[in-house]
Amino acid sequence: MLIVRTTMGDRSWAGGRGGHGVWRLDLDDPGWDVDAEATPLSPDERDGADRAVPAVRRRRVLVRAGLRHVLGKLFGLSPEAVPVVRRDGRPVVVGCRRQRRYQVSCSASGGVALIAVAVGTPIGIDVERVGDETVPTAVAEGWLSVRERALIERLPRDEQGPALTRAWVHKEAVVKARGLGLRADLAGTVTPVADSGWIGPWAVQPISVPAGHVAAVAIGRGAFGRAPFRPVLHEMIP
């Protein structure tokens, strides 16, 4: 996976195939000036961040500011002028017809945040810390399919936790790409129980994140047919 380092204010970047790309932020980097990064946010975005506890405020400001900087570079606009709003808990690009072709998705867990952008096709991204989830717990919670359970139970015991987290991340990425939210049938979203693969018409690929986390991006088959999807990963730094 190609990784491109870029600062938040850098106006040069290299997109991936078809204009699709993923941006990674280290939320714990002490170099971030959170108050300064909040400047381009809309009043609603700042209000939502300011009502949160400090750690959540930091995450909300940096993720939304990062998204605005990315789209600003793509649109040739200042970050504060980017036409992005929040609908059903997720960011949506509005504005002119050309701008509305851009689909975006964001996720954060611990000190890791990800921003995904695609042109003309839905995209979803998710990152999670590897937890202490077990197969019986996942089954009881109702989000693991029979096939996934069988495949994960065949793995060595120490690989089952990461595999469960990966399955959850794949489901979340696809659900975000589909725009379903809480309406999704997670058990019916059957993952490949592998680093990459297909979930119906959705290609899922891993994203490089720090140890102890799992991340993946999902994008519609219409973007590449059955050709491998290789997103460019940009590392956004202060």
LOVEXLO-370381 format. One line per field, with one value per atom (N, C-alpha, C): z negated, y negated, x; atom name; residue number from 1. Coordinates in steps of 0.05 Angstrom, whole numbers, plus 5000, padded with zeros to 4 digits. Layout:
c3 [Z|...] $
c2 [Y|...] $
c1 [X|...] $
atom [CA|...] $
seq [NUM|...] $
END
This chain:
c3 [5000|5000|5000|5019|5021|4998|4983|4962|4968|4969|4975|4950|4941|4917|4927|4913|4920|4895|4894|4871|4876|4854|4856|4877|4878|4896|4923|4928|4953|4976|4997|5019|5042|5038|5059|5049|5065|5057|5081|5077|5099|5094|5112|5109|5118|5111|5120|5146|5154|5179|5178|5199|5200|5181|5168|5149|5121|5116|5089|5071|5046|5027|4998|4981|4952|4938|4918|4902|4873|4861|4834|4816|4792|4773|4747|4735|4708|4689|4676|4659|4634|4627|4602|4607|4632|4638|4624|4606|4591|4608|4634|4651|4661|4656|4665|4648|4661|4647|4652|4633|4637|4641|4625|4628|4655|4666|4692|4714|4711|4731|4731|4709|4707|4723|4732|4745|4770|4788|4812|4808|4784|4779|4781|4788|4788|4759|4755|4727|4715|4731|4721|4713|4730|4724|4699|4696|4672|4647|4650|4627|4618|4638|4631|4618|4626|4614|4586|4584|4558|4536|4543|4522|4512|4524|4516|4496|4483|4465|4481|4469|4484|4504|4497|4516|4540|4536|4558|4575|4562|4576|4595|4585|4601|4625|4622|4644|4664|4655|4674|4689|4676|4690|4711|4703|4722|4746|4741|4763|4782|4772|4790|4803|4789|4802|4823|4818|4838|4863|4859|4882|4898|4885|4899|4914|4903|4917|4941|4939|4962|4984|4978|4998|5009|4992|5002|5024|5020|5040|5066|5064|5087|5103|5088|5100|5106|5097|5100|5083|5059|5041|5014|4999|4972|4956|4934|4918|4908|4900|4889|4910|4936|4958|4969|4959|4969|4962|4982|4978|4967|4941|4929|4904|4902|4879|4866|4844|4830|4833|4843|4846|4834|4817|4804|4791|4780|4766|4783|4809|4827|4844|4853|4870|4899|4911|4938|4953|4977|4994|5008|5006|5021|5042|5049|5069|5097|5116|5145|5152|5177|5186|5185|5194|5194|5165|5146|5119|5107|5114|5102|5112|5132|5140|5120|5102|5083|5059|5053|5030|5008|4983|4962|4938|4923|4899|4879|4853|4832|4809|4795|4772|4753|4728|4708|4685|4675|4652|4638|4612|4597|4609|4615|4627|4657|4670|4699|4712|4732|4747|4777|4792|4821|4836|4859|4877|4904|4916|4942|4962|4986|5007|5033|5046|5072|5091|5116|5137|5152|5150|5166|5157|5133|5122|5092|5079|5049|5037|5014|5000|4970|4956|4927|4914|4890|4876|4847|4835|4806|4794|4769|4754|4726|4714|4687|4673|4647|4631|4629|4629|4625|4596|4591|4564|4555|4534|4522|4530|4553|4563|4566|4560|4564|4583|4595|4613|4599|4575|4562|4557|4550|4546|4572|4594|4620|4629|4624|4632|4615|4589|4572|4580|4589|4597|4625|4639|4663|4689|4689|4713|4729|4719|4732|4747|4773|4788|4781|4789|4785|4799|4824|4839|4826|4818|4805|4779|4764|4739|4744|4764|4771|4779|4795|4804|4782|4765|4743|4722|4717|4697|4706|4732|4741|4737|4731|4727|4699|4696|4669|4650|4625|4605|4605|4608|4606|4631|4652|4677|4679|4661|4663|4656|4635|4628|4650|4662|4685|4708|4713|4735|4731|4706|4700|4704|4694|4698|4728|4744|4772|4785|4777|4788|4781|4757|4749|4766|4769|4785|4814|4826|4853|4855|4836|4836|4833|4815|4811|4836|4849|4873|4895|4898|4919|4911|4886|4877|4882|4877|4882|4912|4928|4957|4967|4955|4963|4951|4931|4918|4902|4890|4875|4846|4833|4804|4788|4769|4750|4763|4788|4802|4813|4812|4826|4813|4829|4820|4819|4796|4794|4797|4787|4791|4820|4835|4863|4881|4869|4883|4877|4894|4889|4901|4883|4891|4900|4914|4924|4903|4878|4857|4868|4880|4892|4893|4898|4899|4920|4943|4964|4978|4995|5009|5017|5021|5030|5011|5007|4992|5011|5025|5046|5067|5073|5093|5082|5057|5044|5040|5050|5046|5019|5003|4977|4978|4969|4968|4941|4931|4905|4909|4887|4886|4864|4870|4851|4827|4804|4779|4758|4736|4715|4703|4692|4679|4658|4656|4637|4648|4674|4688|4714|4724|4750|4765|4791|4807|4835|4847|4875|4889|4915|4932|4950|4956|4974|4996|5021|5044|5063|5078|5096|5120|5129|5151|5176|5180|5203|5207|5186|5189|5206|5203|5217|5229|5228|5236|5215|5225|5207|5204|5214|5211|5182|5172|5144|5138|5115|5107|5088|5095|5079|5072|5050|5042|5035|5042|5033|5005|4987|4959|4955|4947|4940|4910|4900|4871|4866|4854|4849|4822|4822|4798|4793|4769|4763|4780] $
c2 [5024|5000|4975|4957|4932|4913|4903|4884|4857|4836|4809|4792|4780|4763|4735|4722|4695|4680|4654|4638|4630|4622|4614|4592|4573|4550|4553|4576|4580|4582|4567|4566|4584|4601|4620|4648|4665|4693|4711|4737|4756|4774|4773|4790|4818|4836|4864|4868|4893|4899|4890|4875|4865|4842|4832|4810|4818|4845|4854|4854|4848|4847|4849|4855|4856|4840|4824|4807|4817|4820|4829|4807|4803|4783|4797|4788|4797|4776|4782|4763|4756|4773|4769|4753|4746|4730|4703|4697|4672|4647|4650|4627|4614|4628|4616|4592|4570|4547|4549|4561|4568|4543|4522|4497|4485|4485|4474|4491|4518|4535|4532|4522|4519|4494|4477|4452|4456|4475|4478|4493|4503|4518|4500|4512|4497|4492|4473|4469|4495|4511|4536|4556|4557|4575|4567|4541|4532|4536|4531|4535|4564|4582|4611|4619|4608|4615|4602|4578|4564|4575|4589|4600|4627|4637|4663|4660|4682|4682|4677|4669|4661|4681|4706|4726|4729|4729|4731|4705|4682|4657|4657|4667|4668|4686|4709|4727|4714|4702|4691|4668|4651|4628|4638|4656|4664|4680|4697|4713|4694|4677|4660|4639|4629|4610|4624|4649|4665|4669|4676|4680|4654|4632|4606|4599|4605|4599|4617|4643|4661|4652|4647|4639|4611|4594|4568|4570|4588|4593|4603|4621|4633|4612|4595|4576|4549|4544|4518|4497|4505|4486|4485|4464|4463|4483|4494|4514|4505|4479|4470|4467|4466|4464|4490|4512|4539|4545|4553|4559|4587|4590|4616|4613|4630|4629|4656|4658|4683|4692|4717|4728|4756|4761|4788|4796|4777|4783|4786|4781|4785|4760|4755|4732|4737|4716|4718|4693|4696|4673|4663|4637|4624|4606|4584|4566|4572|4566|4570|4599|4605|4633|4647|4633|4645|4652|4634|4639|4662|4664|4685|4713|4715|4741|4753|4736|4746|4758|4783|4797|4799|4795|4795|4812|4821|4837|4832|4831|4827|4847|4852|4870|4864|4869|4864|4884|4893|4911|4906|4902|4896|4871|4873|4851|4851|4868|4870|4860|4843|4834|4838|4844|4849|4833|4823|4809|4821|4830|4842|4825|4823|4808|4825|4825|4838|4820|4824|4808|4825|4818|4831|4859|4867|4893|4891|4905|4904|4917|4907|4917|4917|4936|4937|4946|4936|4942|4946|4964|4968|4976|4968|4976|4982|5003|5011|5021|5018|5032|5061|5078|5106|5110|5121|5124|5153|5159|5186|5201|5194|5207|5237|5254|5282|5291|5314|5324|5326|5338|5340|5312|5293|5266|5254|5257|5247|5260|5286|5301|5291|5287|5277|5249|5233|5206|5205|5227|5230|5219|5213|5201|5220|5244|5263|5284|5289|5309|5337|5356|5384|5391|5381|5387|5374|5349|5335|5349|5358|5372|5397|5412|5437|5432|5411|5405|5395|5378|5366|5388|5406|5427|5446|5447|5464|5451|5426|5412|5418|5416|5418|5398|5405|5389|5360|5356|5329|5312|5324|5310|5304|5315|5311|5283|5271|5244|5224|5223|5205|5211|5237|5244|5234|5235|5224|5194|5180|5151|5144|5159|5155|5159|5180|5185|5162|5152|5129|5104|5099|5076|5078|5102|5105|5099|5109|5105|5075|5061|5033|5017|5024|5010|5013|5037|5041|5027|5028|5015|4985|4973|4945|4938|4955|4951|4952|4970|4973|4951|4937|4916|4926|4950|4963|4956|4952|4945|4968|4961|4981|5000|4994|5011|5036|5038|5059|5086|5107|5135|5144|5141|5147|5177|5194|5223|5231|5216|5222|5210|5193|5182|5201|5220|5242|5235|5234|5225|5249|5243|5266|5279|5268|5278|5281|5259|5256|5227|5220|5192|5176|5189|5175|5195|5184|5201|5186|5200|5188|5195|5175|5179|5170|5189|5182|5165|5141|5124|5106|5110|5092|5105|5091|5100|5089|5106|5096|5101|5081|5082|5071|5083|5073|5046|5031|5005|5008|4999|5000|4981|4993|4977|4988|4973|4983|5009|5023|5049|5046|5067|5066|5055|5047|5038|5054|5053|5065|5045|5041|5022|5034|5026|5034|5013|5013|4996|5013|5005|5019|5000|5010|4994|5011|4999|5014|5026|5048|5063|5045|5027|5010|4994|4990|4973|4987|5014|5028|5054|5062|5089|5108|5129|5148|5143|5121|5114|5108|5114|5108|5078|5071|5043|5038|5019|5012|4983|4976|4948|4936|4911|4896|4887|4891|4883|4858|4836|4811|4809|4803|4799|4769|4760|4731|4724|4704|4697|4667|4658|4629|4612] $
c1 [5017|5000|5018|5013|5028|5019|5038|5032|5045|5029|5038|5035|5056|5055|5047|5029|5020|5012|5017|5008|4979|4966|4938|4934|4953|4950|4963|4976|4989|4969|4973|4954|4962|4983|4990|4985|4975|4970|4968|4971|4969|4945|4926|4903|4908|4891|4894|4879|4878|4864|4835|4827|4800|4794|4815|4811|4804|4805|4798|4822|4818|4841|4832|4850|4845|4866|4857|4875|4874|4898|4900|4911|4900|4909|4915|4937|4944|4932|4910|4896|4912|4931|4946|4972|4978|5001|5000|5020|5019|5022|5029|5033|5007|4984|4959|4951|4944|4932|4902|4888|4860|4843|4849|4833|4837|4861|4866|4853|4853|4841|4810|4799|4770|4761|4779|4772|4754|4760|4744|4717|4712|4688|4663|4641|4616|4607|4588|4578|4567|4552|4541|4563|4584|4606|4620|4625|4639|4622|4596|4578|4577|4576|4576|4602|4624|4650|4652|4644|4647|4630|4609|4591|4602|4623|4634|4657|4664|4687|4712|4734|4758|4768|4770|4780|4762|4736|4717|4717|4720|4722|4746|4769|4793|4788|4776|4771|4752|4731|4711|4723|4738|4750|4770|4788|4809|4798|4778|4767|4752|4735|4720|4738|4758|4777|4793|4801|4816|4799|4774|4756|4753|4750|4748|4773|4796|4821|4824|4817|4819|4801|4775|4757|4764|4775|4783|4804|4823|4844|4831|4812|4799|4782|4769|4750|4763|4788|4800|4787|4778|4765|4780|4775|4785|4769|4781|4767|4740|4738|4712|4691|4699|4679|4670|4680|4673|4644|4628|4600|4595|4599|4595|4577|4557|4538|4536|4522|4519|4490|4486|4460|4460|4441|4439|4465|4480|4504|4529|4527|4550|4554|4578|4583|4574|4562|4552|4560|4571|4579|4554|4549|4528|4541|4528|4541|4532|4550|4543|4544|4536|4534|4562|4583|4609|4618|4613|4620|4604|4579|4563|4571|4588|4598|4617|4628|4647|4632|4639|4628|4650|4642|4661|4652|4671|4666|4688|4681|4701|4697|4719|4718|4742|4738|4759|4756|4779|4780|4806|4805|4829|4843|4868|4883|4884|4869|4870|4844|4847|4824|4829|4808|4811|4789|4797|4779|4781|4759|4759|4743|4753|4740|4739|4716|4714|4698|4702|4688|4668|4643|4623|4615|4623|4615|4615|4597|4596|4622|4629|4652|4647|4658|4655|4681|4686|4711|4706|4722|4719|4745|4750|4774|4765|4776|4769|4794|4794|4815|4808|4828|4824|4816|4792|4783|4784|4769|4769|4743|4732|4708|4713|4693|4695|4672|4675|4655|4628|4626|4600|4587|4603|4593|4582|4597|4588|4563|4560|4536|4513|4517|4496|4487|4505|4498|4484|4485|4470|4481|4508|4519|4537|4542|4560|4543|4550|4535|4545|4529|4537|4563|4566|4590|4615|4612|4634|4642|4622|4628|4645|4637|4651|4680|4684|4711|4728|4717|4733|4740|4721|4727|4748|4754|4776|4803|4804|4829|4841|4867|4879|4866|4865|4851|4861|4888|4898|4893|4882|4876|4846|4830|4801|4792|4805|4797|4802|4826|4831|4812|4806|4789|4761|4751|4725|4724|4746|4747|4747|4762|4763|4736|4722|4695|4676|4678|4661|4668|4694|4703|4693|4695|4685|4655|4640|4611|4605|4619|4614|4621|4643|4651|4630|4620|4599|4573|4566|4541|4543|4567|4570|4569|4581|4580|4551|4535|4507|4489|4499|4484|4460|4464|4442|4441|4464|4464|4453|4436|4425|4405|4397|4377|4390|4416|4431|4427|4426|4426|4455|4468|4496|4502|4485|4489|4487|4470|4466|4488|4505|4528|4552|4555|4574|4602|4621|4648|4665|4688|4704|4721|4722|4740|4768|4777|4804|4810|4835|4842|4827|4822|4807|4789|4771|4753|4728|4706|4681|4659|4642|4617|4595|4583|4565|4579|4568|4581|4602|4610|4629|4656|4676|4704|4713|4726|4737|4767|4782|4811|4821|4842|4853|4867|4867|4882|4903|4927|4949|4944|4943|4939|4958|4962|4980|4972|4991|4986|4964|4948|4926|4900|4900|4877|4873|4849|4842|4825|4831|4816|4812|4790|4784|4767|4769|4752|4736|4711|4693|4685|4685|4678|4663|4644|4627|4642|4632|4644|4645|4626|4626|4651|4667|4691|4712|4715|4737|4729|4703|4696|4708|4721|4734|4764|4773|4802|4808|4832|4838|4837|4826|4824|4848|4865|4888|4888|4876|4874|4901|4905|4928|4923|4942|4939|4956|4943|4957|4959|4982|4985|4985|4963|4960|4972|4990|5006|5002|5007|5004|5023] $
atom [N|CA|C|N|CA|C|N|CA|C|N|CA|C|N|CA|C|N|CA|C|N|CA|C|N|CA|C|N|CA|C|N|CA|C|N|CA|C|N|CA|C|N|CA|C|N|CA|C|N|CA|C|N|CA|C|N|CA|C|N|CA|C|N|CA|C|N|CA|C|N|CA|C|N|CA|C|N|CA|C|N|CA|C|N|CA|C|N|CA|C|N|CA|C|N|CA|C|N|CA|C|N|CA|C|N|CA|C|N|CA|C|N|CA|C|N|CA|C|N|CA|C|N|CA|C|N|CA|C|N|CA|C|N|CA|C|N|CA|C|N|CA|C|N|CA|C|N|CA|C|N|CA|C|N|CA|C|N|CA|C|N|CA|C|N|CA|C|N|CA|C|N|CA|C|N|CA|C|N|CA|C|N|CA|C|N|CA|C|N|CA|C|N|CA|C|N|CA|C|N|CA|C|N|CA|C|N|CA|C|N|CA|C|N|CA|C|N|CA|C|N|CA|C|N|CA|C|N|CA|C|N|CA|C|N|CA|C|N|CA|C|N|CA|C|N|CA|C|N|CA|C|N|CA|C|N|CA|C|N|CA|C|N|CA|C|N|CA|C|N|CA|C|N|CA|C|N|CA|C|N|CA|C|N|CA|C|N|CA|C|N|CA|C|N|CA|C|N|CA|C|N|CA|C|N|CA|C|N|CA|C|N|CA|C|N|CA|C|N|CA|C|N|CA|C|N|CA|C|N|CA|C|N|CA|C|N|CA|C|N|CA|C|N|CA|C|N|CA|C|N|CA|C|N|CA|C|N|CA|C|N|CA|C|N|CA|C|N|CA|C|N|CA|C|N|CA|C|N|CA|C|N|CA|C|N|CA|C|N|CA|C|N|CA|C|N|CA|C|N|CA|C|N|CA|C|N|CA|C|N|CA|C|N|CA|C|N|CA|C|N|CA|C|N|CA|C|N|CA|C|N|CA|C|N|CA|C|N|CA|C|N|CA|C|N|CA|C|N|CA|C|N|CA|C|N|CA|C|N|CA|C|N|CA|C|N|CA|C|N|CA|C|N|CA|C|N|CA|C|N|CA|C|N|CA|C|N|CA|C|N|CA|C|N|CA|C|N|CA|C|N|CA|C|N|CA|C|N|CA|C|N|CA|C|N|CA|C|N|CA|C|N|CA|C|N|CA|C|N|CA|C|N|CA|C|N|CA|C|N|CA|C|N|CA|C|N|CA|C|N|CA|C|N|CA|C|N|CA|C|N|CA|C|N|CA|C|N|CA|C|N|CA|C|N|CA|C|N|CA|C|N|CA|C|N|CA|C|N|CA|C|N|CA|C|N|CA|C|N|CA|C|N|CA|C|N|CA|C|N|CA|C|N|CA|C|N|CA|C|N|CA|C|N|CA|C|N|CA|C|N|CA|C|N|CA|C|N|CA|C|N|CA|C|N|CA|C|N|CA|C|N|CA|C|N|CA|C|N|CA|C|N|CA|C|N|CA|C|N|CA|C|N|CA|C|N|CA|C|N|CA|C|N|CA|C|N|CA|C|N|CA|C|N|CA|C|N|CA|C|N|CA|C|N|CA|C|N|CA|C|N|CA|C|N|CA|C|N|CA|C|N|CA|C|N|CA|C|N|CA|C|N|CA|C|N|CA|C|N|CA|C|N|CA|C|N|CA|C|N|CA|C|N|CA|C|N|CA|C|N|CA|C|N|CA|C|N|CA|C|N|CA|C|N|CA|C|N|CA|C|N|CA|C|N|CA|C|N|CA|C|N|CA|C|N|CA|C|N|CA|C|N|CA|C|N|CA|C|N|CA|C|N|CA|C|N|CA|C|N|CA|C|N|CA|C|N|CA|C|N|CA|C] $
seq [1|1|1|2|2|2|3|3|3|4|4|4|5|5|5|6|6|6|7|7|7|8|8|8|9|9|9|10|10|10|11|11|11|12|12|12|13|13|13|14|14|14|15|15|15|16|16|16|17|17|17|18|18|18|19|19|19|20|20|20|21|21|21|22|22|22|23|23|23|24|24|24|25|25|25|26|26|26|27|27|27|28|28|28|29|29|29|30|30|30|31|31|31|32|32|32|33|33|33|34|34|34|35|35|35|36|36|36|37|37|37|38|38|38|39|39|39|40|40|40|41|41|41|42|42|42|43|43|43|44|44|44|45|45|45|46|46|46|47|47|47|48|48|48|49|49|49|50|50|50|51|51|51|52|52|52|53|53|53|54|54|54|55|55|55|56|56|56|57|57|57|58|58|58|59|59|59|60|60|60|61|61|61|62|62|62|63|63|63|64|64|64|65|65|65|66|66|66|67|67|67|68|68|68|69|69|69|70|70|70|71|71|71|72|72|72|73|73|73|74|74|74|75|75|75|76|76|76|77|77|77|78|78|78|79|79|79|80|80|80|81|81|81|82|82|82|83|83|83|84|84|84|85|85|85|86|86|86|87|87|87|88|88|88|89|89|89|90|90|90|91|91|91|92|92|92|93|93|93|94|94|94|95|95|95|96|96|96|97|97|97|98|98|98|99|99|99|100|100|100|101|101|101|102|102|102|103|103|103|104|104|104|105|105|105|106|106|106|107|107|107|108|108|108|109|109|109|110|110|110|111|111|111|112|112|112|113|113|113|114|114|114|115|115|115|116|116|116|117|117|117|118|118|118|119|119|119|120|120|120|121|121|121|122|122|122|123|123|123|124|124|124|125|125|125|126|126|126|127|127|127|128|128|128|129|129|129|130|130|130|131|131|131|132|132|132|133|133|133|134|134|134|135|135|135|136|136|136|137|137|137|138|138|138|139|139|139|140|140|140|141|141|141|142|142|142|143|143|143|144|144|144|145|145|145|146|146|146|147|147|147|148|148|148|149|149|149|150|150|150|151|151|151|152|152|152|153|153|153|154|154|154|155|155|155|156|156|156|157|157|157|158|158|158|159|159|159|160|160|160|161|161|161|162|162|162|163|163|163|164|164|164|165|165|165|166|166|166|167|167|167|168|168|168|169|169|169|170|170|170|171|171|171|172|172|172|173|173|173|174|174|174|175|175|175|176|176|176|177|177|177|178|178|178|179|179|179|180|180|180|181|181|181|182|182|182|183|183|183|184|184|184|185|185|185|186|186|186|187|187|187|188|188|188|189|189|189|190|190|190|191|191|191|192|192|192|193|193|193|194|194|194|195|195|195|196|196|196|197|197|197|198|198|198|199|199|199|200|200|200|201|201|201|202|202|202|203|203|203|204|204|204|205|205|205|206|206|206|207|207|207|208|208|208|209|209|209|210|210|210|211|211|211|212|212|212|213|213|213|214|214|214|215|215|215|216|216|216|217|217|217|218|218|218|219|219|219|220|220|220|221|221|221|222|222|222|223|223|223|224|224|224|225|225|225|226|226|226|227|227|227|228|228|228|229|229|229|230|230|230|231|231|231|232|232|232|233|233|233|234|234|234|235|235|235|236|236|236|237|237|237|238|238|238] $
END
